[in-house]
Amino acid sequence: MAEYGVTQGCDVQKGNPMNPFRALSDRARTWGVAVVLAWGCQAQAAGWLLASQNPSAEPGGFFSVIVIRLPGADELPDRISGVVELSLAGPQIALELTASEQETSGQRRYVGRWPQEAVGVATLTLRDVPTARMLIEAGTSPVAVALSARQQASGRLQPGTAPEGPTIEPAQPNALGFHEPMYFLLGGNDPRSARFQFSFRYRLFDDQGMIAENFPVVRGLYFGFTQTSLWDLDAHSKPFRDTSFRPSLFYRWRLSTPENGGWMAFSGGYEHESNGKDGADSRSIDMLFLRAEARRHFSDGRTYMGIAPKVWAYLDKEDNPDIAEYRGYGELEIRFGRDDGLMLSGLLRRGSAGKTSAQLDLSYPLRRSIFSGVGAFVHLQYFRGHGETLIDYSESRGSQFRLGVSLVR
């Protein structure tokens, strides 16, 4: 049973009437309560806390939260930027909270639209106050219904208090989620082009289902799919130069050490890549892969560096027997930045014949949403080297710059 508002390591005296965390530590016994995940001294320094009488939301619908201002903290603004995260290693979805009433007694209610694709248990964080966090159940699960039934129909939540609820364990992340970055970018040269990518992954077995209960090992089995297209905007008919389809079946497991400021995860399995064409334009490969991911946070708790090497072995490359000379047998991805701010990532490959390729992505969250139900990032991409598409993997087109928006980075 988790208790939030922990004061371990802080100079907080029991019985101090100015300490708003005393009652919180005693009563916050469910993840669906007010002032969740605001740890000790950090929350005192930030000065804002998140609260909700009904910590649930409907995907694509409106939801409300209460922001509590501690004594001496900044005034609560009309708009606050937030970030939704489905899991510890998952992507960030930006949203905006708008005040629905004036500040009263150090509290103000805010309303926002919950992202359509964020289903299940997710963490809501205030972008400028990362210690102000809470868990929200999105969807009509039994947990959300049970919690909702125990909430008062109306009334204001006082700082340092929480309604009682059932003792529950946090649910698993939603079965359908993001896999690789999703974006739409314009630019390039010789010819001018657009590049866009769509990606998702699906956990095959229900965590609480009959198969998973009898064979727990299957809980980490996923199906993934990524589509990357390059659209020729200079040609008369604006044809797609090439589209790569990458279905995969893989197993994923994570070794998490949040107390040390980082985590590590592994995934491995089978991946097929094809451009869906036949004849002379047909390109396809089959491979087995192993990928490791590691992330380490810096002292501010928000900035981190991530590294993700991936290695593979070809099972079938009949359509392009020399592809290893250009793509090699592995790649290295490096990320540096903040999930709620500027993020720089790089992807490097080196073929067995010394042919190289490099891709750099720089992105920043937009303050206001563009698309319905999701956040967005302004996204700048640079690519140089061989094999930007599968059909011309042996060609190098020089430096390509593209600018656009991304939904997942």
C-alpha positions in Angstrom: 0.0 0.0 0.0 1.6 3.2 -1.1 1.6 6.4 0.9 2.3 9.7 -0.9 3.6 13.0 0.3 6.6 11.3 2.0 8.7 13.6 4.1 11.7 11.3 4.5 14.9 13.3 4.2 13.2 16.7 4.7 13.4 19.0 7.7 9.7 18.7 8.6 8.7 18.5 12.2 5.6 16.5 13.2 2.8 18.7 14.4 4.0 21.8 12.5 0.7 23.6 11.6 2.4 25.1 8.5 3.3 21.6 7.1 0.5 20.7 4.5 1.9 17.2 4.1 1.2 15.8 7.5 -2.5 15.0 6.9 -1.6 13.9 3.3 0.9 11.4 4.5 -1.6 9.9 6.9 -4.6 9.7 4.6 -3.4 9.4 1.0 -3.8 5.6 0.7 -4.9 5.2 -2.8 -3.4 6.4 -6.1 -6.7 8.1 -7.0 -6.5 10.8 -4.4 -5.6 14.4 -4.3 -2.0 15.6 -4.2 -0.6 12.4 -5.6 3.2 11.8 -6.2 4.3 15.2 -4.7 7.3 14.0 -2.8 8.5 15.8 0.3 10.8 18.7 -0.1 10.5 19.0 -3.9 6.8 19.7 -3.6 7.4 22.3 -0.9 9.8 24.1 -3.2 7.4 23.9 -6.2 4.5 25.3 -4.3 1.7 23.7 -6.3 -0.1 20.5 -5.8 -2.6 18.5 -8.0 -5.9 17.3 -6.6 -9.1 15.6 -7.8 -12.3 14.4 -6.2 -12.7 12.0 -9.2 -9.4 11.0 -10.7 -10.8 9.6 -13.9 -11.3 10.7 -17.5 -12.9 9.6 -20.7 -10.5 9.4 -23.8 -11.2 12.4 -25.9 -13.5 14.0 -23.3 -13.1 16.8 -20.8 -11.8 16.3 -17.3 -11.1 18.6 -14.3 -8.5 18.8 -11.6 -7.8 21.2 -8.8 -4.5 23.0 -8.4 -3.7 23.9 -4.8 -1.3 26.8 -4.1 0.8 26.5 -1.0 1.6 29.5 1.2 4.1 31.8 -0.5 3.9 30.2 -3.9 3.1 32.0 -7.2 -0.4 32.9 -8.1 -2.3 30.4 -10.2 -2.5 31.4 -13.9 -5.4 31.2 -16.3 -3.7 28.4 -18.3 -1.3 25.7 -17.3 0.5 23.2 -19.6 0.5 19.6 -18.6 2.0 16.3 -19.8 0.4 12.8 -19.9 2.6 9.7 -19.7 1.1 6.2 -20.0 4.1 4.4 -18.5 7.6 5.1 -17.1 9.2 4.4 -20.5 6.3 5.7 -22.5 6.0 8.8 -24.7 4.8 12.2 -23.5 1.5 13.7 -24.7 1.1 17.5 -24.1 -2.2 19.0 -23.1 -3.4 22.4 -21.8 -5.5 23.1 -18.7 -7.7 26.1 -18.7 -9.1 27.7 -15.5 -12.8 27.3 -15.1 -13.2 29.6 -12.1 -11.3 32.2 -10.1 -8.8 31.3 -7.4 -10.4 30.8 -4.0 -8.6 30.0 -0.7 -5.5 29.0 -2.6 -7.3 26.6 -5.0 -8.4 26.8 -8.6 -10.2 24.4 -10.8 -8.9 23.6 -14.3 -10.5 21.8 -17.3 -8.7 20.1 -20.1 -9.4 17.5 -22.9 -7.9 14.1 -22.2 -5.9 12.6 -25.2 -7.9 10.2 -27.2 -5.2 7.6 -27.3 -4.4 7.7 -23.6 -6.4 4.8 -22.2 -5.7 3.1 -18.9 -3.7 4.4 -15.9 -1.6 7.5 -16.8 0.4 10.1 -15.0 -0.6 13.8 -15.3 2.2 16.2 -14.6 2.3 20.0 -14.7 5.0 20.9 -17.2 6.5 23.8 -15.2 6.1 22.1 -11.8 7.2 18.4 -12.4 6.7 17.5 -8.8 3.0 18.2 -9.1 1.8 14.8 -10.4 -1.2 12.5 -10.1 -2.4 9.2 -11.5 -5.6 9.3 -13.6 -7.7 6.3 -14.8 -8.8 6.9 -18.3 -11.7 4.8 -19.5 -14.6 3.0 -17.8 -12.7 0.3 -15.8 -14.1 -1.2 -12.6 -11.4 0.8 -10.7 -12.7 4.1 -12.0 -16.3 3.1 -11.3 -15.4 2.1 -7.7 -13.5 5.3 -7.0 -16.1 7.5 -8.6 -18.9 5.9 -6.4 -17.0 6.9 -3.3 -16.5 10.6 -4.2 -18.7 13.3 -3.0 -21.1 14.8 -5.5 -19.8 18.3 -4.9 -17.6 20.3 -2.6 -14.0 21.6 -2.5 -11.1 19.4 -1.5 -9.0 21.0 1.3 -5.2 20.9 1.1 -3.7 18.0 2.9 -6.9 15.9 2.9 -8.0 13.0 0.7 -11.2 11.0 0.4 -11.0 7.3 1.4 -11.1 4.7 -1.3 -10.5 1.0 -1.9 -7.0 -0.4 -1.5 -5.9 -1.3 -5.1 -2.8 -2.1 -7.0 -1.9 0.2 -10.0 -3.2 -1.3 -13.2 -0.9 -2.2 -16.1 -0.3 0.1 -19.0 -2.9 0.0 -21.8 -2.5 -2.9 -24.2 -2.5 -0.6 -27.3 0.3 2.1 -27.2 2.9 4.0 -29.1 6.0 2.2 -30.5 8.3 4.5 -32.4 8.0 8.3 -33.1 5.1 9.6 -35.2 5.6 12.7 -37.3 4.8 14.6 -40.5 7.7 16.6 -41.9 8.3 18.8 -45.0 11.5 19.8 -46.7 14.4 17.9 -48.3 16.1 18.7 -51.6 16.5 17.0 -54.9 13.6 16.4 -54.8 11.6 18.3 -52.3 9.6 15.8 -50.2 7.5 15.0 -47.2 8.3 12.3 -44.7 5.9 10.8 -42.3 5.8 7.9 -39.9 3.0 6.1 -38.0 3.7 3.4 -35.4 2.0 1.4 -32.7 2.4 -1.7 -30.6 -0.1 -4.0 -29.0 0.3 -6.3 -26.0 -1.1 -9.6 -27.2 -2.4 -11.1 -23.9 -4.5 -9.5 -21.2 -2.5 -9.2 -17.9 -5.5 -10.5 -16.0 -6.6 -13.0 -18.6 -6.7 -16.8 -18.4 -3.6 -17.3 -20.4 -1.5 -14.7 -18.6 -2.6 -16.0 -15.2 -1.4 -19.5 -16.0 1.6 -18.5 -18.1 2.8 -15.1 -16.7 5.7 -15.0 -19.1 3.4 -14.1 -22.1 2.6 -10.7 -20.5 5.7 -9.2 -22.2 4.7 -10.4 -25.8 3.9 -7.6 -28.2 3.0 -7.0 -31.9 4.5 -3.9 -33.4 3.9 -2.0 -36.6 5.7 1.0 -38.1 5.0 2.6 -41.5 7.4 5.2 -42.9 6.7 7.0 -46.2 8.6 9.4 -48.4 6.4 11.6 -50.6 7.9 13.2 -53.7 6.4 16.7 -53.9 8.3 17.9 -57.0 7.1 15.3 -59.4 4.0 16.1 -61.5 1.7 13.5 -60.0 3.2 13.8 -56.5 3.9 10.1 -56.2 5.1 8.3 -53.1 8.8 7.5 -53.7 8.7 4.6 -51.3 6.9 3.3 -48.2 8.4 0.9 -45.7 6.2 -1.5 -43.7 7.7 -3.0 -40.6 5.6 -5.5 -38.7 7.3 -7.2 -35.7 6.7 -9.7 -33.0 8.8 -9.2 -29.9 9.2 -9.8 -26.2 9.8 -6.8 -23.9 10.9 -6.7 -20.3 12.1 -3.9 -18.1 14.6 -3.6 -15.2 13.5 -0.5 -13.4 15.5 1.3 -10.8 13.7 4.7 -10.3 15.4 5.2 -6.9 18.7 5.5 -8.7 17.3 8.0 -11.2 17.1 5.7 -14.2 15.8 2.5 -15.8 16.8 -0.2 -18.3 14.7 -2.3 -20.7 15.2 -5.0 -23.3 13.3 -6.2 -26.2 14.0 -8.9 -28.8 12.2 -10.8 -31.5 11.4 -11.0 -35.2 10.9 -8.1 -37.7 10.0 -8.0 -41.3 10.5 -5.0 -43.5 9.1 -4.6 -47.0 8.1 -1.8 -49.4 5.1 -3.8 -50.6 6.2 -3.9 -54.3 7.0 -6.7 -56.7 9.3 -7.2 -59.6 12.4 -5.1 -59.9 11.2 -2.6 -57.3 10.7 -5.3 -54.6 12.7 -4.8 -51.4 12.3 -6.9 -48.2 14.3 -8.2 -45.3 13.6 -10.5 -42.4 15.7 -10.4 -39.3 16.0 -11.3 -35.6 16.9 -8.4 -33.3 17.8 -7.5 -29.8 17.5 -4.0 -28.4 18.5 -2.5 -25.1 17.3 0.8 -23.7 18.8 2.7 -20.7 18.0 6.1 -19.3 19.8 8.1 -16.6 18.4 11.3 -15.1 20.6 14.2 -14.0 20.4 16.0 -10.6 17.4 18.2 -11.6 15.3 15.0 -12.0 14.0 16.2 -15.4 16.9 16.2 -17.8 18.1 12.8 -18.9 20.3 10.9 -21.3 19.2 7.8 -23.0 21.0 5.2 -25.0 19.5 2.4 -27.1 21.8 0.0 -29.1 20.1 -2.5 -31.4 21.7 -5.4 -33.2 20.2 -7.9 -35.7 20.9 -10.9 -37.8 19.4 -11.3 -41.3 17.2 -14.3 -42.0 16.3 -13.4 -45.6 17.6 -10.6 -47.8 17.2 -12.2 -51.3 15.7 -9.0 -52.8 18.7 -7.0 -51.6 21.6 -9.3 -50.9 24.1 -6.5 -50.3 22.0 -4.5 -47.9 24.4 -5.3 -45.0 27.1 -3.3 -46.7 24.9 -0.2 -46.2 22.8 -0.9 -43.1 25.2 -3.2 -41.3 24.2 -5.3 -38.3 23.2 -2.7 -35.8 22.4 0.9 -34.9 22.8 3.2 -32.0 20.2 5.7 -30.8 21.1 8.4 -28.3 18.6 10.9 -26.6 19.3 13.9 -24.5 16.8 16.4 -23.1 13.6 16.6 -21.1 10.2 15.0 -21.8 8.6 18.3 -21.0 11.0 20.5 -23.0 13.7 20.4 -25.7 14.7 16.9 -26.8 17.6 15.9 -29.2 18.0 12.4 -30.5 20.4 10.8 -32.9 20.4 7.5 -34.8 23.6 6.2 -36.3 24.3 3.3 -38.6 27.4 1.9 -40.3 27.4 -0.8 -42.9 29.9 -3.6 -43.3 31.4 -1.7 -46.3 31.9 1.5 -44.3 28.7 3.2 -45.7 27.1 5.3 -43.0 23.9 7.2 -42.2 23.0 9.6 -39.5 19.6 11.1 -38.4 19.2 13.9 -35.9 15.8 14.9 -34.5 15.2 18.1 -32.5 11.8 18.7 -31.0 10.0 21.0 -28.5 6.4 20.7 -27.1 3.9 23.3 -28.4 2.2 25.4 -25.8 -1.2 24.9 -27.5 -2.7 21.8 -29.0 -3.2 21.5 -32.8 -4.8 18.1 -33.4 -7.9 16.8 -31.7 -7.2 14.7 -28.5 -3.4 14.8 -28.7 -0.5 17.1 -28.0 2.1 18.1 -30.5 5.8 19.0 -30.9 7.5 21.2 -33.4 10.0 18.9 -35.0 13.2 19.4 -37.0 14.9 16.4 -38.7 18.2 16.1 -40.4 19.3 13.0 -42.4 22.5 12.2 -44.3 23.8 9.0 -45.7 22.6 5.9 -47.4 19.2 4.2 -47.4 16.7 6.8 -46.3 14.2 4.5 -48.1 14.3 0.8 -48.6 14.1 1.0 -52.4 17.2 3.2 -52.7 19.2 1.8 -49.7 22.4 1.9 -51.8 22.1 5.5 -52.7 23.1 8.7 -50.8 21.1 11.9 -51.5 23.2 14.2 -49.3 21.9 16.3 -46.4 18.1 16.4 -46.0 16.4 18.9 -43.6 12.7 18.7 -42.9 10.5 20.6 -40.5 7.0 19.8 -39.2 5.1 18.4 -36.2 5.2 15.2 -34.3 2.7 13.5 -32.0 5.2 11.1 -30.4 8.9 11.6 -30.2 
